[in-house]
Amino acid sequence: MPIIEINGNPVHFLTGHATRPTDGEGILLIHGAGSSSLIWLSQRRALGESAFACALDLPGHGQSGGTASDSISDYAAFIRQFILALEMERVSLVGHSMGGAIAMQLAMEYPDLVARLVLVGTGAKLGVTKAILTGLTADFDRTMEMMREFAFSPKTNPSVIDPVIAQMKQGDPASALADFTACDRFDRRGDLAAIGVPALIVCGEDDLLTPVKYSQYLHEGIQGSGLRVIPEAGHMIMVEKPEQVNSALVDFLSGGG
């Protein structure tokens, strides 16, 4: 359970076998809105077999201190500080939903730091329904329960869904509202050509929050990118279909297609 300090606040992160990169490179997994590093448990273990792979809690999430932001650009600047604090020279970024937006922003603003990019269940624009934004303040638990319907495939077993919903309910409502506000403000549809690193886009066929057309748009806009659409999976694809996601990540991040 490594912890470093950034801007006077503790930042919690989880790693595979190694707790620090040995060659200046690594893999960084960035969670989505209202989530934490725990969402990447399976991927961290799979990627950590052959590389330094870590998943962090963004400020105000999980076991990290500080305050959540309502700005994707601010989160990207924080990730840059985290990368430099771990003395990594280049990283492969894996971002889910809001984490994908952060990864895209980082690749555009700090391209020298990014080796490869994996965008999971995300989009170049992430509009959020008013029901979610108002619900986070009015009834946080009920809004998190809504994610059973919107964030998972109807084919996903409840035994997979229940722990994720429980984790989301343990989060801070103010942090979740800041996250979803940041998502709602995010729009880089006109800037995708600026991403010049190898990229893979992964999405669930049954995703209602960031539908397949979002990933297809990314694929068309990011030159040379690959696209994987995984059947019987929704927005929380990394926990719904971990083996398929892990296989795609390991292949791509090890230099495959």
C-alpha positions in Angstrom: 0.0 0.0 0.0 2.5 2.7 -1.1 1.8 6.3 -0.4 3.6 9.4 -1.6 2.9 13.1 -0.9 1.9 15.6 -3.5 1.0 19.2 -2.7 1.1 18.3 1.0 -1.5 15.5 0.6 -1.1 11.7 0.7 -1.6 9.9 -2.5 -2.4 6.2 -2.3 -1.6 3.8 -5.1 -1.4 0.0 -5.6 1.2 -1.8 -7.6 2.0 -5.2 -9.0 5.2 -7.0 -7.9 7.4 -3.9 -8.0 6.7 -0.8 -5.9 8.9 1.5 -8.0 9.9 1.5 -11.7 13.4 0.4 -12.4 13.8 1.7 -16.0 12.0 5.0 -16.0 8.9 3.5 -17.6 5.6 2.1 -16.3 1.9 1.6 -16.7 -0.6 3.9 -14.9 -4.2 3.0 -14.5 -6.6 5.9 -13.9 -10.1 5.2 -12.5 -13.3 6.9 -13.4 -15.8 9.2 -11.7 -16.7 8.2 -8.1 -14.4 5.2 -8.2 -11.0 4.3 -6.9 -7.9 2.2 -7.6 -9.7 -0.9 -6.5 -11.6 -1.1 -9.8 -8.3 -2.1 -11.5 -7.5 -5.1 -9.3 -7.5 -7.7 -12.1 -5.7 -5.5 -14.6 -3.0 -4.4 -12.1 -2.2 -8.0 -11.4 -2.1 -9.1 -15.0 0.0 -6.2 -16.2 2.3 -6.3 -13.1 3.5 -9.8 -14.1 6.0 -8.2 -16.6 6.1 -4.5 -16.0 5.7 -1.8 -13.3 2.0 -1.2 -13.2 0.2 1.0 -10.7 -3.3 2.2 -10.0 -3.8 5.3 -8.0 -6.6 7.0 -6.0 -7.1 10.4 -7.4 -7.3 13.3 -4.9 -10.4 13.0 -2.6 -10.9 9.3 -3.7 -10.2 6.0 -2.0 -7.4 6.5 0.5 -5.9 9.6 -1.0 -6.1 13.0 0.6 -6.8 16.3 -1.0 -9.9 17.4 -2.8 -11.5 16.1 -6.0 -11.5 18.5 -9.0 -14.3 19.5 -11.4 -11.7 20.0 -14.1 -10.2 17.3 -16.3 -7.2 19.6 -17.1 -6.5 19.9 -13.3 -6.6 16.1 -12.9 -4.2 15.8 -15.9 -1.8 18.2 -14.2 -2.0 16.2 -11.0 -1.2 12.9 -12.9 1.8 14.6 -14.3 3.0 15.5 -10.8 2.4 11.8 -9.8 4.4 10.5 -12.7 7.3 12.8 -11.9 7.2 12.0 -8.2 7.6 8.3 -9.1 10.6 9.3 -11.3 9.0 7.8 -14.4 10.1 9.3 -17.7 7.4 7.8 -19.9 4.2 6.0 -19.0 1.5 4.0 -20.8 -1.8 5.3 -19.6 -4.9 3.2 -19.1 -8.0 5.3 -18.4 -11.6 4.3 -17.7 -14.4 6.8 -18.4 -13.3 10.0 -16.7 -9.9 8.4 -16.4 -9.8 8.1 -20.2 -10.6 11.8 -20.5 -7.7 12.5 -18.1 -5.4 10.3 -20.1 -6.4 12.0 -23.4 -5.8 15.4 -21.8 -2.4 14.3 -20.6 -1.4 13.0 -24.0 -2.3 16.3 -25.6 -0.8 18.6 -22.9 2.3 16.5 -22.0 3.0 14.3 -25.0 6.6 13.6 -24.0 5.5 11.7 -20.9 3.1 9.3 -22.7 4.3 6.2 -24.5 1.0 4.4 -25.2 -2.7 5.1 -24.5 -5.6 2.8 -23.7 -9.0 4.4 -23.5 -11.6 2.2 -21.8 -15.3 3.0 -21.9 -14.8 6.7 -22.6 -15.3 9.4 -25.2 -14.1 12.7 -26.6 -17.1 14.3 -25.0 -18.7 13.1 -21.8 -22.0 14.7 -21.3 -23.7 13.7 -18.0 -27.5 13.5 -17.6 -29.1 16.0 -15.3 -30.6 13.2 -13.3 -27.2 12.1 -12.2 -25.9 15.6 -11.4 -28.9 16.5 -9.3 -29.2 13.0 -7.8 -25.7 13.1 -6.4 -26.7 15.9 -4.2 -30.4 14.9 -3.5 -29.9 11.2 -2.9 -26.4 9.9 -3.3 -27.1 6.2 -2.5 -30.1 6.0 -4.8 -28.1 7.6 -7.6 -25.3 5.0 -7.1 -28.0 2.3 -7.2 -29.0 3.6 -10.6 -25.6 2.5 -11.9 -26.8 -1.1 -11.6 -29.0 -0.4 -14.7 -26.8 2.1 -16.6 -23.2 0.9 -15.9 -23.5 -2.9 -16.4 -24.6 -5.2 -19.2 -28.0 -6.9 -18.4 -26.0 -10.2 -18.9 -23.6 -9.4 -16.0 -24.1 -11.5 -12.9 -25.3 -9.6 -9.8 -22.4 -11.1 -7.9 -20.1 -9.0 -10.0 -22.2 -5.9 -9.7 -22.9 -5.8 -6.0 -19.2 -5.2 -4.8 -18.8 -2.4 -7.3 -21.9 -0.6 -6.2 -20.9 -1.1 -2.6 -17.5 0.5 -3.3 -19.1 3.5 -5.1 -21.5 4.1 -2.1 -18.5 4.3 0.2 -17.2 7.3 -1.8 -17.6 10.9 -1.0 -20.7 12.5 -2.6 -18.9 15.8 -3.0 -16.0 14.1 -4.9 -18.5 12.2 -7.1 -20.3 15.4 -8.0 -17.0 17.2 -8.8 -16.0 14.2 -11.0 -19.3 14.1 -13.0 -19.2 17.9 -13.3 -15.7 17.6 -14.8 -17.0 14.9 -17.2 -19.9 17.1 -18.2 -17.5 19.9 -19.1 -15.1 17.7 -21.1 -15.1 18.1 -24.8 -12.0 17.5 -26.9 -13.8 16.3 -30.1 -11.8 18.8 -32.2 -8.5 17.8 -30.8 -8.1 14.1 -31.3 -5.6 14.5 -34.2 -3.2 15.9 -31.6 -2.8 12.5 -30.0 0.3 11.0 -31.7 1.0 7.9 -29.6 -0.1 4.4 -30.3 -3.6 4.0 -28.9 -6.1 1.3 -28.2 -9.8 1.9 -27.6 -11.8 -0.7 -25.6 -15.5 -0.7 -25.0 -18.4 -2.9 -23.9 -21.0 -3.8 -26.5 -23.8 -3.0 -24.0 -22.4 0.2 -22.6 -25.2 2.8 -22.0 -23.1 5.5 -20.4 -20.5 5.7 -23.2 -22.0 3.8 -26.1 -20.0 2.0 -28.7 -20.4 5.0 -31.1 -18.2 7.1 -28.7 -15.4 4.6 -29.1 -15.9 4.4 -32.8 -15.5 8.2 -32.9 -12.3 8.0 -30.9 -11.0 5.3 -33.3 -11.7 7.4 -36.3 -10.2 10.5 -34.8 -7.0 9.1 -33.4 -4.8 8.1 -36.3 -3.6 4.5 -36.3 -5.6 3.5 -33.2 -7.1 0.1 -32.6 -10.6 -0.7 -31.4 -11.9 -3.7 -29.4 -15.6 -4.1 -28.7 -16.2 -6.8 -26.1 -19.6 -8.6 -26.2 -21.9 -8.9 -23.1 -20.2 -6.1 -21.3 -21.3 -2.6 -20.2 -19.5 0.4 -18.9 -17.7 -1.4 -16.1 -16.1 -3.6 -18.6 -12.9 -4.2 -16.6 -14.8 -6.1 -13.9 -17.5 -7.6 -16.1 -15.0 -9.2 -18.6 -11.6 -9.0 -16.9 -10.0 -11.8 -18.9 -10.9 -10.3 -22.3 -9.8 -6.8 -21.1 -6.6 -8.1 -19.6 -5.7 -10.0 -22.8 -6.2 -6.9 -24.9 -4.1 -4.7 -22.6 -1.3 -7.1 -22.2 -1.0 -7.6 -25.9 -1.2 -3.9 -26.8 1.1 -2.7 -24.0 3.7 -5.3 -24.7 4.0 -3.9 -28.3 1.3 -5.9 -30.0 -1.6 -4.6 -32.0 
